[in-house]
Amino acid sequence: MGFVNLIIDLLRDPRASIAAWIAAGPLAAYGFVSLIIFIETGVVFFPFLPGDSLLFAAGFFAQGGGFNIIALLGVAWAAAILGDQCNFFIGHFFGQRIIRSGKVKAMTPERIEKSEAFLDKWGNVAIFFGRFFPFIRTFVPFLAGMGGMKWHNFFMFNVVGGITWSTAFILLGYFFGGIPFVQAHFELLIVGIIGVSVIPTAVGIVRGRLGKKSA
């Protein structure tokens, strides 16, 4: 329950949670950031973790001196790249078995279908673009590994996508987190980031269901 409570506290009050990590020392602060990013991108069982909002909030604390911006970027890059690579290998070696087991409740048929359609439409580039969509971000590398994508192709787009995604959200928090309006409505903004990130996936699922009904 400790990890679940950690995520609940982070969603409820991201500034207080990250401030507590920083107060506990650099190992805890950088460790929690890297752990959450790695698990969200690398473990297919946890696609619901708040990666986008966490990176934004961490960037805000880098602007205030709680994190070193260079160290934070390095930690986020490593976690994002290693996470997707881990997910690729999980899909390659255990993908069919995991899907047949039905134990990943978040991996609904609609989400699998949406992620597969995303891969079919964009090909290898889906590894890059998929970074910016929750759930798809977690399922695309898993399905790419399961579908037999060449490792060297995956790795190239994984590196570029992981660096671009994590850098974008960290720098947004770093440069805009200090604006008084942002500080006054920080929690609301975090909820907004989560909502905007989820909208494309939700719209795709709804459209898919409506299409099936009409058919």
Contacts in CASP RR format, 6 or more apart in sequence:
PFRMAT RR
TARGET T0000
AUTHOR 0000-0000-0000
METHOD contacts of the structure
MODEL  1
MGFVNLIIDLLRDPRASIAAWIAAGPLAAYGFVSLIIFIETGVVFFPFLP
GDSLLFAAGFFAQGGGFNIIALLGVAWAAAILGDQCNFFIGHFFGQRIIR
SGKVKAMTPERIEKSEAFLDKWGNVAIFFGRFFPFIRTFVPFLAGMGGMK
WHNFFMFNVVGGITWSTAFILLGYFFGGIPFVQAHFELLIVGIIGVSVIP
TAVGIVRGRLGKKSA
6 17 0 8 1.000
6 32 0 8 1.000
7 36 0 8 1.000
7 49 0 8 1.000
7 50 0 8 1.000
9 16 0 8 1.000
9 17 0 8 1.000
10 17 0 8 1.000
10 18 0 8 1.000
10 36 0 8 1.000
10 50 0 8 1.000
10 54 0 8 1.000
11 50 0 8 1.000
11 53 0 8 1.000
11 190 0 8 1.000
11 194 0 8 1.000
13 187 0 8 1.000
14 53 0 8 1.000
14 54 0 8 1.000
14 57 0 8 1.000
14 186 0 8 1.000
14 187 0 8 1.000
14 190 0 8 1.000
15 57 0 8 1.000
15 60 0 8 1.000
15 186 0 8 1.000
15 187 0 8 1.000
18 29 0 8 1.000
18 57 0 8 1.000
18 58 0 8 1.000
18 61 0 8 1.000
19 61 0 8 1.000
21 28 0 8 1.000
21 29 0 8 1.000
21 32 0 8 1.000
21 33 0 8 1.000
22 28 0 8 1.000
22 29 0 8 1.000
22 61 0 8 1.000
22 66 0 8 1.000
22 67 0 8 1.000
29 66 0 8 1.000
29 67 0 8 1.000
30 67 0 8 1.000
30 71 0 8 1.000
30 72 0 8 1.000
30 75 0 8 1.000
31 75 0 8 1.000
33 54 0 8 1.000
33 58 0 8 1.000
33 72 0 8 1.000
33 75 0 8 1.000
33 76 0 8 1.000
33 79 0 8 1.000
34 75 0 8 1.000
34 76 0 8 1.000
34 78 0 8 1.000
34 79 0 8 1.000
35 79 0 8 1.000
36 49 0 8 1.000
36 50 0 8 1.000
36 51 0 8 1.000
36 54 0 8 1.000
37 51 0 8 1.000
37 54 0 8 1.000
37 55 0 8 1.000
37 76 0 8 1.000
37 79 0 8 1.000
37 80 0 8 1.000
37 83 0 8 1.000
37 166 0 8 1.000
38 79 0 8 1.000
38 80 0 8 1.000
38 82 0 8 1.000
38 83 0 8 1.000
38 86 0 8 1.000
39 46 0 8 1.000
39 49 0 8 1.000
40 46 0 8 1.000
40 47 0 8 1.000
40 49 0 8 1.000
40 50 0 8 1.000
40 51 0 8 1.000
40 137 0 8 1.000
40 138 0 8 1.000
41 79 0 8 1.000
41 80 0 8 1.000
41 83 0 8 1.000
41 84 0 8 1.000
41 87 0 8 1.000
41 137 0 8 1.000
41 138 0 8 1.000
41 141 0 8 1.000
42 82 0 8 1.000
42 83 0 8 1.000
42 84 0 8 1.000
42 86 0 8 1.000
42 87 0 8 1.000
42 90 0 8 1.000
42 138 0 8 1.000
42 141 0 8 1.000
43 83 0 8 1.000
43 86 0 8 1.000
43 87 0 8 1.000
43 90 0 8 1.000
43 138 0 8 1.000
44 87 0 8 1.000
44 90 0 8 1.000
44 91 0 8 1.000
44 98 0 8 1.000
44 104 0 8 1.000
44 107 0 8 1.000
44 138 0 8 1.000
44 139 0 8 1.000
44 142 0 8 1.000
45 104 0 8 1.000
45 106 0 8 1.000
46 138 0 8 1.000
47 106 0 8 1.000
47 107 0 8 1.000
47 134 0 8 1.000
47 135 0 8 1.000
47 137 0 8 1.000
47 138 0 8 1.000
47 139 0 8 1.000
48 106 0 8 1.000
48 134 0 8 1.000
48 135 0 8 1.000
50 190 0 8 1.000
50 194 0 8 1.000
51 134 0 8 1.000
51 169 0 8 1.000
52 134 0 8 1.000
52 169 0 8 1.000
52 193 0 8 1.000
52 194 0 8 1.000
52 197 0 8 1.000
53 190 0 8 1.000
53 193 0 8 1.000
53 194 0 8 1.000
55 76 0 8 1.000
55 166 0 8 1.000
55 169 0 8 1.000
55 170 0 8 1.000
56 169 0 8 1.000
56 170 0 8 1.000
56 172 0 8 1.000
56 173 0 8 1.000
56 189 0 8 1.000
56 190 0 8 1.000
56 193 0 8 1.000
57 173 0 8 1.000
57 186 0 8 1.000
57 190 0 8 1.000
58 67 0 8 1.000
58 72 0 8 1.000
58 76 0 8 1.000
58 170 0 8 1.000
58 173 0 8 1.000
59 67 0 8 1.000
59 69 0 8 1.000
59 72 0 8 1.000
59 169 0 8 1.000
59 170 0 8 1.000
59 171 0 8 1.000
59 172 0 8 1.000
59 173 0 8 1.000
59 174 0 8 1.000
59 177 0 8 1.000
60 173 0 8 1.000
60 174 0 8 1.000
60 177 0 8 1.000
60 178 0 8 1.000
60 186 0 8 1.000
61 67 0 8 1.000
62 68 0 8 1.000
62 69 0 8 1.000
62 72 0 8 1.000
62 170 0 8 1.000
62 173 0 8 1.000
62 174 0 8 1.000
63 69 0 8 1.000
63 173 0 8 1.000
63 174 0 8 1.000
63 175 0 8 1.000
63 177 0 8 1.000
63 178 0 8 1.000
69 170 0 8 1.000
69 174 0 8 1.000
72 170 0 8 1.000
73 166 0 8 1.000
73 167 0 8 1.000
73 170 0 8 1.000
76 166 0 8 1.000
76 167 0 8 1.000
76 170 0 8 1.000
77 162 0 8 1.000
77 163 0 8 1.000
77 166 0 8 1.000
77 167 0 8 1.000
79 166 0 8 1.000
80 131 0 8 1.000
80 161 0 8 1.000
80 162 0 8 1.000
80 163 0 8 1.000
80 165 0 8 1.000
80 166 0 8 1.000
81 158 0 8 1.000
81 159 0 8 1.000
81 162 0 8 1.000
81 163 0 8 1.000
83 141 0 8 1.000
84 127 0 8 1.000
84 141 0 8 1.000
84 158 0 8 1.000
84 162 0 8 1.000
85 141 0 8 1.000
85 154 0 8 1.000
85 155 0 8 1.000
85 158 0 8 1.000
87 138 0 8 1.000
87 141 0 8 1.000
87 142 0 8 1.000
88 141 0 8 1.000
88 142 0 8 1.000
88 144 0 8 1.000
88 145 0 8 1.000
88 149 0 8 1.000
88 151 0 8 1.000
88 154 0 8 1.000
88 158 0 8 1.000
89 145 0 8 1.000
90 98 0 8 1.000
90 142 0 8 1.000
91 98 0 8 1.000
91 141 0 8 1.000
91 142 0 8 1.000
91 143 0 8 1.000
91 145 0 8 1.000
91 146 0 8 1.000
92 145 0 8 1.000
92 146 0 8 1.000
92 147 0 8 1.000
92 148 0 8 1.000
95 142 0 8 1.000
95 145 0 8 1.000
95 146 0 8 1.000
96 146 0 8 1.000
98 104 0 8 1.000
98 107 0 8 1.000
99 107 0 8 1.000
99 112 0 8 1.000
99 146 0 8 1.000
106 135 0 8 1.000
107 139 0 8 1.000
110 205 0 8 1.000
110 208 0 8 1.000
110 209 0 8 1.000
111 135 0 8 1.000
111 139 0 8 1.000
111 201 0 8 1.000
111 205 0 8 1.000
112 139 0 8 1.000
112 143 0 8 1.000
113 208 0 8 1.000
114 135 0 8 1.000
114 136 0 8 1.000
114 201 0 8 1.000
114 204 0 8 1.000
114 205 0 8 1.000
114 208 0 8 1.000
115 135 0 8 1.000
115 136 0 8 1.000
115 139 0 8 1.000
115 140 0 8 1.000
115 143 0 8 1.000
116 143 0 8 1.000
118 126 0 8 1.000
118 129 0 8 1.000
118 130 0 8 1.000
118 133 0 8 1.000
118 136 0 8 1.000
118 140 0 8 1.000
119 126 0 8 1.000
119 140 0 8 1.000
119 143 0 8 1.000
119 144 0 8 1.000
122 129 0 8 1.000
124 149 0 8 1.000
124 153 0 8 1.000
124 154 0 8 1.000
124 157 0 8 1.000
125 157 0 8 1.000
126 140 0 8 1.000
126 144 0 8 1.000
127 140 0 8 1.000
127 141 0 8 1.000
127 144 0 8 1.000
127 154 0 8 1.000
127 157 0 8 1.000
127 158 0 8 1.000
127 161 0 8 1.000
128 157 0 8 1.000
128 160 0 8 1.000
128 161 0 8 1.000
128 164 0 8 1.000
130 136 0 8 1.000
130 137 0 8 1.000
130 140 0 8 1.000
131 137 0 8 1.000
131 161 0 8 1.000
131 162 0 8 1.000
131 164 0 8 1.000
131 165 0 8 1.000
132 165 0 8 1.000
132 197 0 8 1.000
133 197 0 8 1.000
133 200 0 8 1.000
133 201 0 8 1.000
134 194 0 8 1.000
134 197 0 8 1.000
134 198 0 8 1.000
134 201 0 8 1.000
135 198 0 8 1.000
135 201 0 8 1.000
136 201 0 8 1.000
141 154 0 8 1.000
141 158 0 8 1.000
144 154 0 8 1.000
145 154 0 8 1.000
176 182 0 8 1.000
177 183 0 8 1.000
177 186 0 8 1.000
182 189 0 8 1.000
END
